[in-house]
Amino acid sequence: MKRFNLLVAVFAIVAANSCIKDNENIGLEPNAQKVSMTFLASQEAPTPISKTLLNEKSVNWQADDKIMVYTASGDANGEFSLVEGSNVDNPTSATFTGEIAAADNYHALYPSTGWAFEGGKYTFAGLAAQTAVVGSYDPAKAIAIATSSSDNSFSFQNAGALLKVTVAGAGVCSIKVTGTVENGSIGGKLAWNPGQIEMVSSESGADVISLSNSDNTPLENGSVYYIVVPAVTISNFAVYLCDSENNIIGEMAKVSAFNVERNKIYDLGALSYGYGRADWTMTCSQNPLPNVSGRNNSLTAMLDGNASSCFCITRPGKNSGGVNLTSLTADEKNAYEISFIIDTKKQTKINYIQIEHLSNKSSDRGTRLQKITEILGSNDGVDFTLITDQCDFTTHAQVLNNVNTGTVAIPESNYRYYKFLMRGIDCYDPGAEGTDGSSNTGNTCQIKEFYLGNKVQFGL
């Protein structure tokens, strides 16, 4: 089944007269008489909870879309297919035809697979494993339901909700949603009682919903994805970013109780590496910072996730943006220290750093930070303890296309304040300037984003 061209949190089906074609009837009682039928179905308007404005978009049916239709008693069903060309003039409308036992009323379910009728309820296999679709959601998990009216028309309603996430970084291979729900599990089997729109978790099962590409390749950096979640209250709600080996490399702020309403779109914003940095602050020994044109330089520029800002410092021996260090001798340049301190506002366990460089332009490569002489930690911001004096990613940074360092491992530490000290000119692009004081191409060191995180195996 192909995905809808445009994304909303509802499903549209508007059927008209159509030709009849034979379809395999699934689960039909042997003695029940099959009849050919068409159904008229309409869409429900979305009600986004945030300013995503997705209600300005519509759902477009694709040529291979199908729905599952059950008799209201649940004892017979049939798969109905979209009639070729019926969605051309108006992609939000289509004709669906199929065969099913004659009955007074019917229930319709989307997608057409994953459903069963058990104990008077319709059950769906669950939302645990979702295939990533750029700008959209997994069509096999986007559940919608409808009950026929007297004229054999359906009004489909979305049974779940959507989480909108933007991937802000390379190397993210899966997004995992965790939490607990009453009487079941977040990714487990779901049940729908006819007459009740909300689906509720029916039994224990997967305690995580995972969105990934089918081949576990990285999700597209900067792209938007949508995750289908059940319309229930999720306790201890959290979203994690994981690498190809299922290690957590990022997370968003956790919520103790998230009341998910059906037919809503929840925009979680950009999910990046490491911990959420919204309340972090920073100081720098180079004060004031250089005023670099077009960089919006500030003490929060590399912590804000803003593509238009960049943290900049003038390199030893250079002159940029009002910060002049050209009077330093060669020895002084090799001993010159610049440091910055990040206040995470609480003790924060970390075992890696990650840096996103400015770009892969040749002219920008000379601005890359390539080595940190010392990383130190403190809980009072005054007395610092050495964590490591071995944080060298020079070889990686010298490769032009390596805009992101990936996770650079450091010894596990648990402090509130983290200090990063660069001593001498070798901490910056050595291809641009050597220890002998020869000329280079960059007057500043520039960091687009700086992340701290604690890489652990997901689920441990």
N, C-alpha and C positions, 0 to 999 in steps of 0.2 A: 504493500500500500504506500502510495506516495504521500508526502506531507502537504498540508495546506500551504499555499503561496504566502499568505499573510496570517499573522498571529492574533488571535483573541482568545478569551477564556471561555468561549461557547462554541457550539457547533450549529451550522446552518444546513437545513435540508428543506427545500421547497420543491415538491414533485408535481409534475403535470401528467397529462395523458401520455401513454407510451405503448410501445409494442411489448409483447410478452416473449420471454425466452426461458428455456428450461434451465433450472439450477438444481444442483444436488440438495436434497432436503436432509438436514441433519437432525437426528433424534426423533423423527416422525414416527408415531405409532403405526404398526403394520396395517391396521384396519382403517386408519383415518383416510378420508378422501382428500386428495390434494387439489387445490384450486389456484389459478393464476391471479395475482393481485398487484395493484399499484397503491402507493400511499402518498398522501400529501403531508409534508412536514415543514415546520417553520422554526426559525431561530429565536433564541432568547438574547436580549441585549446584554452586553457585558457591563459589569459595574466595577471598574478598576478601583482599588483602594488607594493607589498613589497616582501621581501625575504622569502616568505613562502614556495616556491618551490613546491606548490601544483600541478604544471604542470607535476611533475614527477609521479603523481598518475593518475588513470583513473576511469571512471564511470562504475560500474558493474550493469547490469540489474538484477532485481529480478523476481521471477516466477510470481508474481501477478501484475507487472507493466502494466499500460494501458495508451493509448494516445487517445485524441479526434481528429477526422478528420472531417473537414467541406468541403463541396463543395465551390469553390472559390466565388460563389455568396452568400454564407452564409445561403441559404435557406434549407439545409439539412445537417445532421451530423450523425456520428456513432462512437461508442466507439470501439477501436481496442485493442485486448489483446495479450499479449506475448504468443507465442506458447511454450508449455511445452518442456523443454530441449533444446530449440534453442539457449540458452545463455550459455550452459555448456562448450563447447570447447573454446569459446572466450566470456567471460562475458561482454565485451564491445559491442558485437553484438547480435542481437536478431531478430526474425521474429515476426511481428505484423500482425494480421489478423482481419477482421471484414467485415461488410456489410454497404454499403452506396450507394446513388444514383449515377448513372454514370455521369461523368462530365469531362471536358477537364483538369481542374486544381483543386488542393485541397490545403487546409491549415491544418496543424497539430499543436496541442497545448498540452503542458504538464504543469501541471498534467491534467488528463482527466476530473476533476470536477472543478466547480467554474467559468466556462466560459458561456458567452452568446453572441449572435450576435445582436447588437442594432444599428440602424441608420447607417449601413454600416461599423461599427467597431466591433471588438471583445473586450468585456469587461471582466475583471476579478474581482472577489468579493473583493479583497484587501488583504493587508499583515498584518493587525492590530494584529491578535492573532496567534502566532506561537508556536507550540509544540516543546519543547526542545528535542534534540537528541544528546547524548554525541558523540563528534567527528564528528558531521554532522549537517544537517539543516532539517527543516520541509519539507518533500517531497510534502506536499499539497500546499506549497507556492513557491516552486522553479520553477518559470515559464520559459518555453522555447517555441519557436515558429519556424515554418518552412513553406515554400511554395514548392509545388511539382514541379519537372522538367518534361520534356517531357517523360522520362522513368519511371515516377511514383516513383521517389526517393525524399527523403527529406534531407535537410541539416539543422539540428536544430541549433538554436542560442539562447544563454542565454539572456533573456530580462532584467534581473536585475543584481544586484551585491551582494556580500557577505561581511558581517562584521565578522571578526574572533575575538572572545573574549575568554580570559582565566579567569575563576572565581578563584580569589585568596582569599578565605575565606569561612567559614561556615555560614549557615543561610541565604544565598542569595536565594530567591524564585523566583525572576523574574528580567529580564534585560529589561529596557525600553529605546527605542530610540525615541527622540522627535525632532521636528523641523517643519518648515513651508516650503511649496513648492508653486510655482506659479500655480494658477488655480486649486487648489485642496488641498488635505491633504496627509500627509506622509503614513497613513495607509488606506486611502480611496480607492474607486473603481478606477481601472486602465483601460486604453484603448489602443488598438493596431490597427493602420491603416495598412492594408496590403501594403507591400512595404516599410514600415518604421519599423526598428527593435526596436528602443527605445519605451518603453512604457511610457506614460505620465499620470500624475494624471488627472482624468477626472471630478471630482466633489468633493465637500466637504465631509468629513467623519471623520474617526478617526484621531486625531492629534498625535497619538502615536502608535508605534509598540512594542508589548510586547512578550517576549519569556519566557515561563515557562513550568514546568511539568503540565500535565493534572490534577493532583491532588493537585497542589500548594505546593508540598513538595520541600525542598531545592535542588538546583542544586548541582552537585558534585563539591566539593572543589578541585581545581587544574585541572579540566577538561576543554577541549576546546569545545566551541559551535559556531555555525554559524547562523547569522541572515540575512534573505533576505531583501534587501532594493531596492526601485525603482531607476532606472537610471535617476535621476533628480538632480538639484541643491537644496540642503537642507539648508535653512537659519536657524540660531540659533540652529545648530545641537548640541545635547547633549546625553549622555548615562548615565543612572542611574541604581543603584542596589537597589532593594527593598526587604523588608522582607515579611513574610506571611500575614501581615496586610496592605501591600501596603505602608509602610513607607519607605522613601528614607534613605538608610544607607550608600550610597556611590555614587560617581559620578566621571566621567573622565572630563578632561579639555574640555570646550565648544569651538566650532568653529563657527565663525560668518557666514561662507559660505562654504559648503562642496559640491564640484562638483563631484557627483557620476557617474562614467562611467560604462556602462554595461560590463559584462564579466570580471570584476575586483574582486580581493580579497583584502580587506583592513584589515590588521592586527592591531587591536587596542591594542594588548598586554594584560597584566594582569589587570583586573579591580578589585580593592580592596575596602575595606570599607573606609568610610569617604571621605575627599577631596583628590585630587591629591597632592602628596607630593614631586614631582620631584625637585622643587626649594627650598624646606624648608631646613633650617640649624638648628643646635643645639649646645648648650654649656652645660658643666657639671661641677659642683663644684668639683667633684673628677677628678683631673688632675695631672698626666696622668691617663689614664684608665688602668686597669690591662691587661696584655698580656695573654689571655686565649687560650690555645691550641685548634685549630680547629674551633674557633668562628669568626675569622676575625673581631674582635671588633673595632668599630670606632664610631664617633659621628653621623654618618649617617646610621649605621648598622640597626637600627630599623625603618628607614624611607625609605629604598631602595627597599623593596619587594623582596630582594634576599634571597633565602632559605639557602644559605651557610654562611650568616652573622648573627650576633647576638650582641646586645648591652649588655655589662657586666659592673657591678660595684662590687667592693669588699665590702662585708657586714661588718658592725661594729663588731669589735672583731676578724676579720678574716685576713688571709694573702693569697693573690693570685696574681700571675702575676706581682710581683714587687710592689704591693700596700699592705703594712703591717699595719694593724690596731689592732694588738693583744695586744698592750700596754694599750688599753682603759680599764678602770675599769668598773664594772657592771653598775654603775650610768652613766658613760660617754657613754657607749654603748646605754643605754636607751634614752639618750638625743642627740645622734650624728645625725647630719643632712647631708643628701645628696640630691642635687637637680639638675634638668636639665631644661633648657629653650629651647622651640621650637619657632623659628622665622618663621611664616607663610608668611612673606614678604608683607602682607597687612592685614587690619582688616578682620578677619574671624569669622563668627558667628558659635558657637558650642553649643551643648547641650548634648553631650556624648563623652566619650572616649571608646576605645576598645583596648584590648591587646591580642596578640597572643603569648602564651607561647611556650617554646622550644619544648616540646614533652609530651607524656603521659607515658614516662618511669618513673619508681619509683625513679630512681637516679636523674632525671631532675626535679621532682616535688619540691625538696628542693631548687631549684633556682628561684622559682616563686615569682614575686612581688604580694602582696596580699592587700596592703593598701597604699593609698596616704594620707599623713597627711593634706596637704594643696594644693589647686590649686589656682593660682593667675594669673591675667592678666594685661597687660600693653600695651600702644601704643608707648612708647619711649624706652622700654627695661631697664628702670632705676626705675621708680616709679611703684610699683605693687599694685593692689587692690585684696583683698581676694574674691575669687569666692565661694569657699566652703572649709570647714574643715571636711566634711563628705563624704569620698570616700573610702568605705571599701567593698571589694569584697572577703574577706577572705574565707567565707563559700563556695563560688563558686570555688575558686582556689584550695581548699583542695581536691576537687573531682578529682581523678587521670585522668579521661578521658576528663575533661574540659580543652582542650588545648586553647580554645578561651573564653574570658570572656563574649562575646556578648556585646551589647551596654550598658555601665554603665552610667546611667543618671546623669547629673550635671546641675546646674542652667544655663539657657541660657546666653551666654556672647558674646561680640563682640570686640575682641582685636587682635592685631598683634602678640604680644609675650605672650606665656603661660608658666608659671613656675609650675613645679611639685616637691613638697618637701616631702621627707620621713624622719621622725624623729623617731629614735629608732629602735630596732630590731624587733618589732612587725609588721613592714611593710613588713617583709619577712616571709618565711614559719614558722608559729608558731608551727607547728608540728615538726619542726626540732630543734628549740631553743626557750625556754621560757624566760620570763622576768627575771628569776632568774640567767640567764647566763649559763644554762646547755648546753651541747654540741649539735651540729647539724650536718647535712649531707652536707650542701652546703657552700662553701667559698664565692660564688658570687651570685648576683642576675642577671638573664639573661632575656632579653626581645627580642623576635624574631621580632615582628612588633608592632608598636604603632600607633593608628589611632585617629584622631579627626574628628568629623562630626556633622552635624545638622540634626537630624531626624525630618522630616516633612511629612505630608500625601501627597502622590504623587498627583499632579494636583492642589494643592491649592496654 
